[in-house]
Amino acid sequence: MKKVVLYISLLFNLLFLAAFFLAVNRYGGWKNVWAKINNRGIERTYYHRKNLFEMLPERDSTIVLLGNSITAYGEWTELLNREKIFNRGIPGDHCDGVRERLNEVARLNPEKLFLMIGINDLAYHPPETVTEKYENLVAALRKKLPSTTLYLQSVFPVNNSVSPTPIENRDVRTLNLAIKKIAEKNNLTFLDTHPVLVDESGNLDARYTMDGIHLNGHAYLKWRDFLLPYISDHFGD
């Protein structure tokens, strides 16, 4: 009798595991499940921030930093000590999300725009798909902002030893090579920011992050120093 109960228990456990793995597969695999768990509320944040940006007054002759949370969490006006620098990063954003809000970005009439995007896309899609999305975004930017000087920044690496992420650095490197080619194809300036915060193993240096993907103050200072020459010439420094 005990053996029968044991076999029935094992059967139910196997059925549960099969159903669990089937559900994970239907949600796009482990990467998508991880991303959904860790991005709760991100969609609402996106629309809140997008709506606020649309309410702000038009500007002229600005510099815009455009991207996701990596950009959003930098206090760029203070870091660069300039008033006409506008932060248009939104946590959780991705290539398609940025493309959806270019009307608002255009209201700033930017002379220069620094784009860093793609790391969140890699949590859901392979580099080839992200490259296509990135190309569509660049095409939309050039159409919407024909007089703006566009700078395409490479994506920073992650550090899965500090904290696991659904992103592999080999995919980051593949995407960055694609971004460089997109810049060359469109006669745009490619800024290779990837090496700025990388360690000897090709990971985001553990000194610059607490969660394996976002940046601390020391990292923003290094990024700031990298961008400074491209910012200063705008102001005639």
N, CA, C and O of each residue as an XYZ file, in Angstrom:
948
protein
N       0.831     -1.203      0.000
C       0.000      0.000      0.000
C       0.869      1.257      0.000
O       0.576      2.224     -0.704
N       1.960      1.235      0.811
C       2.848      2.386      0.872
C       3.498      2.661     -0.484
O       3.696      3.811     -0.877
N       3.830      1.557     -1.199
C       4.434      1.744     -2.510
C       3.460      2.393     -3.479
O       3.856      3.220     -4.299
N       2.188      2.022     -3.389
C       1.166      2.610     -4.270
C       1.054      4.101     -4.023
O       1.009      4.895     -4.962
N       1.007      4.485     -2.727
C       0.925      5.903     -2.363
C       2.153      6.661     -2.866
O       2.047      7.780     -3.368
N       3.324      6.028     -2.721
C       4.566      6.656     -3.182
C       4.542      6.870     -4.693
O       4.922      7.936     -5.177
N       4.098      5.859     -5.437
C       4.041      5.970     -6.891
C       3.058      7.054     -7.320
O       3.326      7.819     -8.247
N       1.906      7.110     -6.628
C       0.907      8.143     -6.958
C       1.478      9.532     -6.684
O       1.286     10.464     -7.466
N       2.190      9.653     -5.545
C       2.813     10.942     -5.210
C       3.838     11.352     -6.256
O       3.882     12.508     -6.677
N       4.663     10.391     -6.672
C       5.662     10.681     -7.698
C       5.001     11.084     -9.009
O       5.473     11.988     -9.699
N       3.903     10.406     -9.351
C       3.187     10.721    -10.582
C       2.665     12.150    -10.559
O       2.808     12.886    -11.535
N       2.056     12.541     -9.434
C       1.534     13.908     -9.311
C       2.660     14.941     -9.378
O       2.512     16.000     -9.988
N       3.785     14.615     -8.743
C       4.935     15.530     -8.795
C       5.454     15.693    -10.225
O       5.790     16.797    -10.654
N       5.515     14.575    -10.956
C       5.959     14.638    -12.337
C       4.998     15.432    -13.199
O       5.420     16.203    -14.061
N       3.692     15.243    -12.966
C       2.687     16.006    -13.712
C       2.795     17.501    -13.409
O       2.669     18.344    -14.298
N       3.033     17.809    -12.120
C       3.190     19.220    -11.737
C       4.394     19.845    -12.423
O       4.309     20.952    -12.954
N       5.533     19.123    -12.409
C       6.737     19.636    -13.042
C       6.545     19.814    -14.544
O       7.001     20.797    -15.128
N       5.856     18.838    -15.170
C       5.603     18.936    -16.602
C       4.747     20.163    -16.921
O       5.007     20.886    -17.883
N       3.714     20.384    -16.089
C       2.852     21.550    -16.297
C       3.619     22.851    -16.076
O       3.416     23.836    -16.786
N       4.505     22.838    -15.075
C       5.301     24.033    -14.770
C       6.221     24.385    -15.934
O       6.272     25.536    -16.366
N       6.950     23.388    -16.440
C       7.875     23.645    -17.545
C       7.122     24.019    -18.819
O       7.620     24.807    -19.623
N       5.928     23.461    -19.011
C       5.109     23.825    -20.168
C       4.689     25.292    -20.066
O       4.711     26.023    -21.056
N       4.306     25.714    -18.852
C       3.910     27.111    -18.648
C       5.075     28.058    -18.898
O       4.912     29.107    -19.522
N       6.270     27.673    -18.400
C       7.459     28.495    -18.629
C       7.733     28.631    -20.114
O       8.056     29.717    -20.595
N       7.605     27.520    -20.844
C       7.841     27.535    -22.286
C       6.826     28.421    -22.995
O       7.182     29.136    -23.931
N       5.568     28.385    -22.565
C       4.525     29.201    -23.190
C       4.755     30.687    -22.952
O       4.343     31.519    -23.760
N       5.408     31.019    -21.849
C       5.725     32.423    -21.550
C       7.050     32.866    -22.162
O       7.556     33.939    -21.836
N       7.605     32.055    -23.035
C       8.811     32.474    -23.752
C      10.105     31.993    -23.152
O      11.173     32.478    -23.527
N      10.043     31.045    -22.223
C      11.254     30.508    -21.627
C      11.658     31.245    -20.366
O      11.014     32.202    -19.936
N      12.769     30.754    -19.780
C      13.223     31.285    -18.496
C      13.563     32.764    -18.567
O      13.310     33.504    -17.616
N      14.132     33.202    -19.681
C      14.518     34.606    -19.795
C      13.306     35.516    -19.680
O      13.344     36.526    -18.977
N      12.234     35.158    -20.369
C      11.035     35.994    -20.316
C      10.380     35.950    -18.942
O       9.904     36.971    -18.447
N      10.355     34.771    -18.322
C       9.773     34.662    -16.985
C      10.554     35.520    -16.002
O       9.970     36.255    -15.206
N      11.888     35.419    -16.064
C      12.732     36.238    -15.174
C      12.467     37.713    -15.402
O      12.327     38.481    -14.450
N      12.398     38.109    -16.673
C      12.199     39.521    -16.983
C      10.842     40.014    -16.500
O      10.733     41.132    -15.997
N       9.795     39.182    -16.649
C       8.464     39.585    -16.198
C       8.439     39.766    -14.682
O       7.824     40.705    -14.177
N       9.102     38.873    -13.961
C       9.127     38.967    -12.504
C       9.864     40.215    -12.046
O       9.433     40.898    -11.118
N      10.986     40.508    -12.709
C      11.838     41.615    -12.280
C      11.433     42.964    -12.863
O      12.039     43.985    -12.540
N      10.411     42.975    -13.721
C       9.975     44.232    -14.322
C       8.528     44.551    -13.993
O       7.838     45.212    -14.770
N       8.067     44.081    -12.838
C       6.715     44.407    -12.409
C       6.572     45.915    -12.255
O       7.390     46.559    -11.599
N       5.529     46.475    -12.863
C       5.277     47.899    -12.749
C       6.021     48.746    -13.755
O       5.782     49.950    -13.840
N       6.933     48.136    -14.535
C       7.736     48.903    -15.484
C       6.860     49.531    -16.561
O       7.094     50.669    -16.967
N       5.845     48.790    -17.028
C       4.984     49.328    -18.081
C       4.269     50.588    -17.611
O       4.157     51.555    -18.364
N       3.784     50.583    -16.365
C       3.120     51.774    -15.826
C       4.110     52.922    -15.693
O       3.778     54.073    -15.976
N       5.338     52.603    -15.259
C       6.362     53.644    -15.166
C       6.611     54.279    -16.524
O       6.742     55.498    -16.632
N       6.675     53.454    -17.556
C       6.906     53.959    -18.913
C       5.839     54.973    -19.292
O       6.164     56.071    -19.744
N       4.575     54.625    -19.116
C       3.493     55.524    -19.540
C       3.390     56.759    -18.651
O       3.040     57.836    -19.133
N       3.690     56.618    -17.364
C       3.715     57.793    -16.490
C       4.775     58.784    -16.943
O       4.509     59.979    -17.068
N       5.987     58.276    -17.187
C       7.077     59.154    -17.593
C       6.828     59.745    -18.976
O       7.067     60.932    -19.196
N       6.356     58.936    -19.896
C       6.051     59.411    -21.247
C       5.018     60.532    -21.194
O       5.161     61.550    -21.872
N       3.982     60.341    -20.387
C       2.942     61.366    -20.252
C       3.495     62.654    -19.659
O       3.147     63.745    -20.111
N       4.361     62.535    -18.642
C       4.959     63.728    -18.043
C       5.811     64.470    -19.060
O       5.709     65.691    -19.181
N       6.654     63.741    -19.796
C       7.508     64.384    -20.785
C       6.681     65.155    -21.814
O       7.095     66.215    -22.283
N       5.508     64.618    -22.160
C       4.646     65.276    -23.142
C       4.056     66.575    -22.603
O       3.668     67.444    -23.384
N       3.984     66.717    -21.291
C       3.407     67.906    -20.675
C       4.421     69.040    -20.513
O       4.037     70.189    -20.297
N       5.710     68.719    -20.617
C       6.745     69.717    -20.386
C       6.882     70.651    -21.591
O       6.564     70.255    -22.712
N       7.349     71.876    -21.377
C       7.415     72.857    -22.466
C       8.442     72.495    -23.528
O       9.402     71.769    -23.267
N       8.220     73.017    -24.737
C       9.192     72.832    -25.806
C      10.482     73.573    -25.470
O      10.493     74.556    -24.729
N      11.559     73.064    -26.043
C      12.861     73.691    -25.823
C      13.522     73.941    -27.168
O      12.944     73.663    -28.219
N      14.731     74.464    -27.124
C      15.456     74.722    -28.357
C      16.950     74.544    -28.119
O      17.471     74.864    -27.051
N      17.631     74.022    -29.148
C      19.087     73.876    -29.116
C      19.557     73.101    -27.886
O      20.406     73.573    -27.130
N      19.002     71.927    -27.700
C      19.327     71.133    -26.520
C      20.225     69.951    -26.876
O      20.457     69.636    -28.043
N      20.716     69.316    -25.821
C      21.357     68.005    -25.936
C      20.466     67.018    -25.188
O      20.072     67.269    -24.049
N      20.153     65.901    -25.829
C      19.255     64.909    -25.241
C      19.986     63.583    -25.081
O      20.645     63.112    -26.008
N      19.865     62.987    -23.905
C      20.320     61.626    -23.672
C      19.090     60.740    -23.619
O      18.209     60.940    -22.782
N      19.030     59.767    -24.505
C      17.832     58.974    -24.727
C      18.119     57.503    -24.472
O      19.119     56.968    -24.952
N      17.238     56.845    -23.711
C      17.459     55.433    -23.455
C      16.553     54.873    -22.382
O      15.404     55.290    -22.239
N      17.087     53.913    -21.622
C      16.326     53.215    -20.588
C      16.805     53.656    -19.199
O      17.247     54.792    -19.027
N      16.716     52.764    -18.218
C      17.080     53.125    -16.843
C      18.558     53.471    -16.705
O      18.925     54.274    -15.848
N      19.419     52.870    -17.547
C      20.845     53.172    -17.467
C      21.064     54.673    -17.686
O      21.872     55.297    -16.999
N      20.347     55.232    -18.633
C      20.380     56.677    -18.871
C      19.560     57.417    -17.825
O      20.001     58.438    -17.298
N      18.371     56.907    -17.522
C      17.421     57.613    -16.651
C      17.996     57.917    -15.275
O      17.716     58.975    -14.711
N      18.797     57.004    -14.724
C      19.279     57.165    -13.355
C      20.493     58.092    -13.241
O      20.999     58.314    -12.141
N      20.959     58.627    -14.359
C      22.060     59.585    -14.319
C      21.535     61.012    -14.189
O      20.643     61.414    -14.936
N      22.074     61.771    -13.257
C      21.686     63.180    -13.100
C      22.549     64.011    -14.048
O      23.522     64.640    -13.632
N      22.178     64.002    -15.317
C      23.064     64.491    -16.358
C      23.285     66.000    -16.331
O      24.382     66.472    -16.628
N      22.261     66.749    -15.980
C      22.436     68.205    -15.918
C      23.501     68.571    -14.892
O      24.326     69.453    -15.131
N      23.480     67.895    -13.759
C      24.478     68.144    -12.717
C      25.825     67.510    -13.053
O      26.874     68.115    -12.830
N      25.794     66.295    -13.587
C      27.044     65.621    -13.938
C      27.842     66.416    -14.965
O      29.068     66.492    -14.895
N      27.126     67.006    -15.920
C      27.791     67.739    -16.997
C      27.773     69.247    -16.773
O      28.339     70.007    -17.558
N      27.117     69.669    -15.698
C      27.097     71.084    -15.308
C      26.588     71.979    -16.445
O      27.155     73.036    -16.726
N      25.506     71.529    -17.090
C      24.911     72.273    -18.196
C      23.392     72.278    -18.030
O      22.805     71.277    -17.617
N      22.761     73.403    -18.351
C      21.320     73.512    -18.183
C      20.537     72.906    -19.344
O      19.454     72.359    -19.139
N      21.069     72.997    -20.546
C      20.321     72.548    -21.715
C      20.592     71.084    -22.064
O      20.640     70.712    -23.236
N      20.765     70.275    -21.043
C      20.925     68.837    -21.230
C      19.715     68.147    -20.626
O      19.418     68.317    -19.444
N      19.022     67.372    -21.437
C      17.765     66.785    -21.012
C      17.845     65.261    -21.031
O      18.270     64.646    -22.009
N      17.422     64.683    -19.918
C      17.445     63.242    -19.723
C      16.104     62.663    -20.162
O      15.068     62.948    -19.562
N      16.135     61.854    -21.209
C      14.915     61.199    -21.676
C      15.084     59.680    -21.635
O      14.737     58.966    -22.575
N      15.626     59.219    -20.516
C      15.670     57.790    -20.249
C      14.456     57.386    -19.443
O      14.025     58.128    -18.560
N      13.897     56.226    -19.731
C      12.773     55.678    -18.967
C      13.120     54.255    -18.549
O      13.460     53.433    -19.400
N      13.041     53.945    -17.250
C      13.353     52.585    -16.801
C      12.526     51.530    -17.534
O      11.315     51.674    -17.707
N      13.200     50.483    -17.954
C      12.532     49.378    -18.628
C      12.322     49.570    -20.111
O      11.798     48.678    -20.779
N      12.722     50.726    -20.650
C      12.426     51.002    -22.052
C      13.285     50.140    -22.976
O      14.308     49.588    -22.571
N      12.839     50.042    -24.225
C      13.476     49.213    -25.239
C      13.341     49.918    -26.582
O      12.770     51.005    -26.655
N      13.853     49.320    -27.629
C      13.892     49.993    -28.930
C      12.506     50.428    -29.405
O      12.325     51.568    -29.834
N      11.543     49.538    -29.331
C      10.197     49.886    -29.799
C       9.561     50.950    -28.911
O       8.828     51.814    -29.393
N       9.848     50.882    -27.608
C       9.294     51.878    -26.691
C       9.833     53.266    -26.966
O       9.084     54.242    -26.922
N      11.125     53.366    -27.250
C      11.719     54.655    -27.586
C      11.111     55.183    -28.884
O      10.820     56.374    -28.999
N      10.922     54.307    -29.845
C      10.362     54.733    -31.137
C       8.951     55.280    -30.983
O       8.522     56.139    -31.753
N       8.230     54.776    -29.979
C       6.855     55.223    -29.749
C       6.781     56.637    -29.183
O       5.713     57.248    -29.212
N       7.882     57.169    -28.672
C       7.837     58.479    -28.011
C       8.749     59.519    -28.658
O       9.199     60.456    -27.998
N       9.015     59.353    -29.930
C       9.895     60.294    -30.609
C       9.237     61.654    -30.846
O       9.941     62.654    -30.994
N       7.906     61.713    -30.886
C       7.243     63.014    -31.033
C       7.605     63.930    -29.863
O       7.849     65.123    -30.045
N       7.634     63.359    -28.674
C       7.973     64.156    -27.490
C       9.438     64.572    -27.522
O       9.774     65.702    -27.170
N      10.311     63.657    -27.946
C      11.741     63.971    -28.027
C      11.970     65.101    -29.031
O      12.808     65.974    -28.807
N      11.231     65.081    -30.124
C      11.393     66.101    -31.158
C      11.029     67.487    -30.656
O      11.530     68.478    -31.187
N      10.175     67.584    -29.652
C       9.780     68.882    -29.102
C      10.928     69.593    -28.399
O      10.844     70.787    -28.112
N      11.998     68.857    -28.123
C      13.172     69.463    -27.495
C      14.126     70.070    -28.522
O      15.103     70.726    -28.160
N      13.834     69.846    -29.804
C      14.675     70.382    -30.884
C      16.164     70.144    -30.611
O      16.950     71.092    -30.596
N      16.547     68.901    -30.398
C      17.952     68.649    -30.010
C      18.934     68.897    -31.151
O      18.695     68.512    -32.296
N      20.033     69.544    -30.813
C      21.137     69.645    -31.759
C      21.940     68.352    -31.755
O      22.463     67.922    -32.783
N      22.029     67.736    -30.566
C      22.720     66.463    -30.432
C      21.847     65.505    -29.626
O      21.141     65.912    -28.703
N      21.908     64.235    -29.989
C      21.165     63.211    -29.253
C      22.073     61.998    -29.060
O      22.637     61.470    -30.018
N      22.201     61.572    -27.812
C      23.031     60.425    -27.457
C      22.106     59.258    -27.095
O      21.388     59.308    -26.097
N      22.136     58.216    -27.916
C      21.247     57.065    -27.735
C      22.001     55.902    -27.116
O      23.066     55.515    -27.597
N      21.442     55.341    -26.037
C      21.907     54.054    -25.531
C      20.673     53.206    -25.242
O      19.895     53.514    -24.339
N      20.502     52.152    -26.004
C      19.313     51.306    -25.877
C      19.663     49.898    -26.369
O      20.585     49.718    -27.164
N      18.923     48.917    -25.888
C      19.079     47.551    -26.384
C      19.274     46.499    -25.326
O      19.012     45.321    -25.569
N      19.740     46.908    -24.123
C      20.022     45.897    -23.099
C      18.746     45.201    -22.637
O      18.753     43.992    -22.405
N      17.647     45.953    -22.502
C      16.382     45.322    -22.099
C      15.824     44.433    -23.199
O      15.208     43.405    -22.916
N      16.038     44.824    -24.460
C      15.584     43.993    -25.580
C      16.233     42.620    -25.535
O      15.602     41.616    -25.864
N      17.524     42.580    -25.119
C      18.247     41.308    -25.075
C      17.706     40.360    -24.013
O      17.985     39.162    -24.049
N      16.931     40.892    -23.066
C      16.301     40.023    -22.067
C      15.168     39.205    -22.673
O      14.756     38.191    -22.110
N      14.662     39.654    -23.832
C      13.524     38.990    -24.461
C      13.840     38.389    -25.827
O      13.196     37.430    -26.252
N      14.836     38.959    -26.516
C      15.061     38.603    -27.916
C      16.526     38.309    -28.189
O      17.401     38.801    -27.475
N      16.803     37.511    -29.216
C      18.195     37.276    -29.620
C      18.760     38.530    -30.284
O      17.994     39.386    -30.728
N      20.080     38.653    -30.359
C      20.697     39.856    -30.919
C      20.222     40.203    -32.328
O      20.122     41.380    -32.672
N      19.928     39.195    -33.142
C      19.491     39.451    -34.512
C      18.167     40.216    -34.530
O      17.988     41.138    -35.326
N      17.248     39.832    -33.655
C      15.963     40.527    -33.574
C      16.140     41.939    -33.025
O      15.516     42.885    -33.505
N      17.000     42.070    -32.013
C      17.249     43.382    -31.421
C      17.895     44.305    -32.453
O      17.581     45.495    -32.502
N      18.790     43.767    -33.272
C      19.429     44.567    -34.318
C      18.398     45.139    -35.278
O      18.485     46.305    -35.663
N      17.435     44.334    -35.661
C      16.378     44.808    -36.557
C      15.560     45.919    -35.902
O      15.230     46.916    -36.544
N      15.236     45.741    -34.619
C      14.497     46.771    -33.897
C      15.316     48.051    -33.793
O      14.783     49.152    -33.930
N      16.604     47.901    -33.552
C      17.494     49.052    -33.428
C      17.573     49.814    -34.756
O      17.535     51.044    -34.780
N      17.683     49.068    -35.854
C      17.725     49.703    -37.172
C      16.451     50.493    -37.443
O      16.508     51.600    -37.977
N      15.303     49.930    -37.077
C      14.030     50.632    -37.264
C      13.980     51.911    -36.435
O      13.453     52.929    -36.884
N      14.528     51.856    -35.229
C      14.569     53.038    -34.372
C      15.451     54.119    -34.978
O      15.064     55.287    -35.013
N      16.620     53.745    -35.450
C      17.530     54.730    -36.052
C      16.900     55.365    -37.282
O      17.026     56.571    -37.489
N      16.228     54.571    -38.095
C      15.546     55.116    -39.272
C      14.476     56.123    -38.863
O      14.321     57.167    -39.497
N      13.731     55.798    -37.788
C      12.691     56.712    -37.301
C      13.302     57.990    -36.737
O      12.767     59.081    -36.939
N      14.419     57.856    -36.032
C      15.107     59.034    -35.492
C      15.596     59.955    -36.596
O      15.440     61.172    -36.502
N      16.175     59.399    -37.623
C      16.695     60.211    -38.724
C      15.562     60.920    -39.466
O      15.727     62.048    -39.929
N      14.424     60.261    -39.575
C      13.274     60.876    -40.240
C      12.662     61.973    -39.384
O      12.299     63.034    -39.891
N      12.549     61.715    -38.081
C      11.913     62.668    -37.166
C      12.836     63.840    -36.858
O      12.370     64.963    -36.664
N      14.151     63.584    -36.811
C      15.118     64.610    -36.412
C      16.221     64.722    -37.462
O      17.371     64.388    -37.178
N      15.896     65.180    -38.657
C      16.884     65.184    -39.741
C      18.070     66.107    -39.505
O      19.139     65.896    -40.079
N      17.898     67.139    -38.660
C      18.986     68.098    -38.431
C      19.780     67.802    -37.171
O      20.736     68.515    -36.863
N      19.402     66.761    -36.435
C      20.059     66.421    -35.182
C      21.278     65.532    -35.426
O      21.230     64.597    -36.226
N      22.360     65.836    -34.729
C      23.530     64.967    -34.771
C      23.300     63.792    -33.822
O      23.152     63.977    -32.614
N      23.272     62.590    -34.380
C      22.993     61.393    -33.582
C      24.286     60.671    -33.214
O      25.165     60.458    -34.050
N      24.372     60.304    -31.946
C      25.485     59.498    -31.458
C      24.917     58.163    -30.983
O      24.051     58.127    -30.110
N      25.402     57.080    -31.553
C      24.964     55.745    -31.150
C      26.001     55.168    -30.198
O      27.138     54.897    -30.585
N      25.588     54.984    -28.943
C      26.493     54.436    -27.938
C      26.357     52.916    -27.868
O      25.251     52.381    -27.947
N      27.476     52.232    -27.720
C      27.408     50.796    -27.491
C      26.826     50.532    -26.107
O      26.823     51.405    -25.239
N      26.336     49.316    -25.921
C      25.655     48.930    -24.683
C      26.680     48.428    -23.666
O      27.615     47.708    -24.015
N      26.493     48.817    -22.408
C      27.383     48.335    -21.356
C      27.172     46.840    -21.113
O      26.074     46.331    -21.339
N      28.203     46.132    -20.657
C      28.040     44.717    -20.316
C      27.264     44.549    -19.014
O      26.939     45.526    -18.340
N      26.974     43.307    -18.675
C      26.354     42.973    -17.398
C      27.336     42.144    -16.581
O      28.394     41.750    -17.073
N      26.972     41.882    -15.322
C      27.804     41.025    -14.482
C      26.888     40.021    -13.778
O      26.249     40.342    -12.777
N      26.838     38.814    -14.315
C      25.953     37.784    -13.774
C      26.514     37.101    -12.533
O      25.840     36.267    -11.928
N      27.740     37.444    -12.147
C      28.290     36.936    -10.891
C      27.839     37.787     -9.719
O      27.591     37.272     -8.629
N      27.732     39.089     -9.940
C      27.221     39.981     -8.897
C      25.763     39.666     -8.615
O      25.347     39.563     -7.461
N      24.980     39.512     -9.699
C      23.565     39.147     -9.578
C      23.109     38.615    -10.925
O      23.408     39.228    -11.950
N      22.391     37.486    -10.960
C      21.992     36.896    -12.243
C      21.043     37.807    -13.027
O      20.134     38.412    -12.459
N      21.269     37.892    -14.324
C      20.375     38.593    -15.238
C      20.036     37.629    -16.375
O      20.702     36.606    -16.536
N      19.008     37.946    -17.163
C      18.685     37.070    -18.298
C      19.500     37.402    -19.540
O      19.128     37.003    -20.644
N      20.593     38.118    -19.382
C      21.381     38.624    -20.507
C      22.782     38.044    -20.456
O      23.396     37.981    -19.391
N      23.282     37.624    -21.598
C      24.640     37.101    -21.699
C      25.526     38.137    -22.392
O      25.097     38.786    -23.346
N      26.747     38.287    -21.917
C      27.633     39.293    -22.496
C      28.044     38.983    -23.931
O      28.404     39.896    -24.674
N      27.999     37.736    -24.330
C      28.277     37.437    -25.737
C      27.211     38.070    -26.635
O      27.511     38.510    -27.745
N      25.956     38.115    -26.146
C      24.896     38.772    -26.905
C      25.086     40.285    -26.910
O      24.810     40.946    -27.910
N      25.559     40.831    -25.789
C      25.857     42.268    -25.725
C      26.920     42.621    -26.757
O      26.786     43.610    -27.478
N      27.966     41.820    -26.826
C      29.043     42.094    -27.787
C      28.543     41.990    -29.224
O      28.921     42.792    -30.079
N      27.700     41.009    -29.484
C      27.135     40.859    -30.836
C      26.293     42.069    -31.205
O      26.387     42.581    -32.321
N      25.472     42.523    -30.271
C      24.645     43.705    -30.532
C      25.514     44.931    -30.768
O      25.227     45.727    -31.662
N      26.569     45.094    -29.982
C      27.424     46.267    -30.140
C      28.111     46.307    -31.501
O      28.270     47.376    -32.090
N      28.514     45.148    -31.996
C      29.081     45.100    -33.345
C      28.050     45.526    -34.376
O      28.372     46.211    -35.347
N      26.806     45.115    -34.157
C      25.728     45.496    -35.073
C      25.458     46.995    -35.000
O      25.217     47.630    -36.026
N      25.495     47.567    -33.795
C      25.277     49.013    -33.647
C      26.368     49.783    -34.379
O      26.089     50.792    -35.026
N      27.598     49.318    -34.283
C      28.704     49.971    -34.991
C      28.461     49.954    -36.500
O      28.690     50.954    -37.180
N      27.999     48.823    -37.019
C      27.726     48.721    -38.454
C      26.567     49.623    -38.859
O      26.589     50.216    -39.937
N      25.547     49.731    -37.996
C      24.405     50.612    -38.283
C      24.882     52.062    -38.348
O      24.457     52.827    -39.214
N      25.773     52.432    -37.420
C      26.317     53.789    -37.422
C      27.089     54.058    -38.714
O      26.919     55.108    -39.332
N      27.935     53.114    -39.121
C      28.719     53.279    -40.348
C      27.810     53.363    -41.573
O      28.037     54.178    -42.468
N      26.798     52.530    -41.606
C      25.867     52.501    -42.735
C      25.134     53.826    -42.886
O      24.830     54.244    -44.003
N      24.849     54.490    -41.769
C      24.069     55.725    -41.791
C      24.921     56.984    -41.603
O      24.390     58.077    -41.405
N      26.246     56.818    -41.669
C      27.164     57.947    -41.485
C      26.929     58.666    -40.155
O      26.924     59.895    -40.090
N      26.738     57.888    -39.119
C      26.538     58.427    -37.772
C      27.772     58.138    -36.929
O      28.585     57.279    -37.270
N      27.903     58.859    -35.834
C      29.041     58.668    -34.936
C      28.752     57.527    -33.958
O      27.750     57.550    -33.244
N      29.628     56.545    -33.935
C      29.524     55.433    -32.991
C      30.442     55.705    -31.817
O      31.638     55.932    -31.999
N      29.889     55.683    -30.613
C      30.669     55.878    -29.395
C      30.778     54.541    -28.676
O      29.784     54.019    -28.172
N      31.983     53.989    -28.629
C      32.173     52.677    -28.014
C      32.308     52.822    -26.500
O      33.415     52.815    -25.961
N      31.190     52.950    -25.837
C      31.162     53.102    -24.385
C      31.370     51.773    -23.653
O      31.679     51.768    -22.461
N      31.207     50.666    -24.342
C      31.312     49.346    -23.715
C      32.591     49.149    -22.909
O      32.513     48.638    -21.791
N      33.769     49.530    -23.418
C      35.010     49.299    -22.663
C      35.165     50.187    -21.427
O      36.033     49.924    -20.594
N      34.348     51.225    -21.292
C      34.535     52.188    -20.207
C      34.379     51.531    -18.832
O      35.084     51.891    -17.890
N      33.463     50.577    -18.719
C      33.150     49.981    -17.414
C      33.402     48.476    -17.377
O      32.931     47.797    -16.464
N      34.128     47.951    -18.343
C      34.319     46.508    -18.442
C      35.524     46.061    -17.614
O      36.473     46.824    -17.430
N      35.483     44.827    -17.116
C      36.640     44.275    -16.403
C      37.435     43.366    -17.332
O      37.116     43.257    -18.516
N      38.455     42.721    -16.812
C      39.341     41.910    -17.645
C      38.644     40.692    -18.236
O      39.110     40.129    -19.226
N      37.533     40.284    -17.634
C      36.808     39.110    -18.126
C      35.680     39.479    -19.089
O      34.961     38.603    -19.569
N      35.529     40.753    -19.366
C      34.486     41.190    -20.286
C      33.148     41.446    -19.629
O      32.137     41.625    -20.309
N      33.141     41.464    -18.297
C      31.905     41.733    -17.555
C      31.852     43.200    -17.136
O      32.866     43.898    -17.149
N      30.673     43.648    -16.770
C      30.556     44.941    -16.099
C      31.354     44.847    -14.807
O      31.105     43.967    -13.983
N      32.312     45.751    -14.627
C      33.172     45.701    -13.456
C      32.335     45.742    -12.178
O      31.481     46.613    -12.015
N      32.585     44.800    -11.281
C      31.811     44.687    -10.046
C      31.910     45.937     -9.180
O      31.060     46.164     -8.319
N      32.932     46.742     -9.400
C      33.077     47.983     -8.629
C      32.013     49.007     -8.986
O      31.797     49.969     -8.249
N      31.350     48.800    -10.112
C      30.442     49.822    -10.626
C      28.967     49.429    -10.558
O      28.122     50.139    -11.104
N      28.640     48.317     -9.904
C      27.252     47.872     -9.878
C      26.956     47.088     -8.611
O      27.836     46.456     -8.026
N      25.685     47.145     -8.200
C      25.240     46.338     -7.062
C      24.279     45.231     -7.477
O      24.019     44.304     -6.710
N      23.750     45.335     -8.703
C      22.780     44.336     -9.156
C      23.170     43.698    -10.485
O      22.372     42.974    -11.079
N      24.375     43.956    -10.952
C      24.852     43.309    -12.164
C      24.502     44.014    -13.454
O      24.966     43.602    -14.518
N      23.691     45.075    -13.398
C      23.271     45.737    -14.634
C      23.192     47.255    -14.495
O      23.589     47.974    -15.411
N      22.685     47.756    -13.364
C      22.584     49.202    -13.159
C      23.898     49.750    -12.589
O      24.737     49.000    -12.091
N      24.051     51.070    -12.674
C      25.345     51.683    -12.392
C      25.327     52.494    -11.106
O      24.308     53.080    -10.742
N      26.473     52.522    -10.420
C      26.593     53.378     -9.238
C      27.221     54.718     -9.635
O      27.487     54.968    -10.810
N      27.449     55.564     -8.645
C      27.950     56.901     -8.909
C      29.305     56.917     -9.579
O      29.544     57.739    -10.464
N      30.202     56.024     -9.178
C      31.534     55.968     -9.782
C      31.441     55.665    -11.281
O      32.198     56.208    -12.085
N      30.496     54.788    -11.639
C      30.319     54.443    -13.047
C      29.827     55.653    -13.842
O      30.298     55.905    -14.951
N      28.880     56.398    -13.273
C      28.369     57.565    -13.987
C      29.446     58.625    -14.181
O      29.450     59.326    -15.193
N      30.351     58.747    -13.229
C      31.450     59.701    -13.388
C      32.371     59.293    -14.541
O      32.827     60.147    -15.302
N      32.642     57.997    -14.673
C      33.481     57.521    -15.779
C      32.773     57.695    -17.120
O      33.390     58.085    -18.111
N      31.487     57.408    -17.141
C      30.694     57.593    -18.362
C      30.654     59.079    -18.723
O      30.816     59.449    -19.886
N      30.438     59.925    -17.713
C      30.437     61.364    -17.919
C      31.752     61.835    -18.559
O      31.740     62.608    -19.517
N      32.870     61.367    -18.026
C      34.173     61.774    -18.543
C      34.355     61.347    -19.997
O      34.980     62.049    -20.792
N      33.799     60.186    -20.328
C      33.880     59.698    -21.708
C      33.089     60.605    -22.654
O      33.543     60.898    -23.760
N      31.910     61.045    -22.218
C      31.033     61.847    -23.072
C      31.434     63.317    -23.137
O      31.075     64.026    -24.078
N      32.169     63.762    -22.144
C      32.436     65.191    -21.986
C      32.986     65.875    -23.240
O      32.521     66.967    -23.568
N      33.950     65.289    -23.959
C      34.452     65.971    -25.162
C      33.371     66.220    -26.214
O      33.408     67.230    -26.917
N      32.404     65.298    -26.322
C      31.344     65.450    -27.315
C      30.285     66.459    -26.855
O      29.564     67.035    -27.669
N      30.207     66.659    -25.541
C      29.278     67.639    -24.979
C      29.894     69.035    -25.019
O      29.227     70.003    -25.384
N      31.159     69.135    -24.646
C      31.811     70.442    -24.473
C      31.872     71.229    -25.767
O      31.710     72.449    -25.761
N      32.108     70.536    -26.891
C      32.219     71.274    -28.148
C      30.895     71.910    -28.556
O      30.874     72.862    -29.336
N      29.787     71.383    -28.028
C      28.471     71.990    -28.277
C      28.388     73.371    -27.658
O      27.734     74.263    -28.199
N      29.049     73.549    -26.527
C      28.986     74.811    -25.806
C      30.198     75.695    -26.076
O      30.339     76.760    -25.475
N      31.076     75.253    -26.984
C      32.227     76.051    -27.348
C      33.335     76.038    -26.321
O      34.159     76.953    -26.286
N      33.371     75.000    -25.470
C      34.420     74.898    -24.450
C      35.750     74.500    -25.098
O      36.757     74.362    -24.405
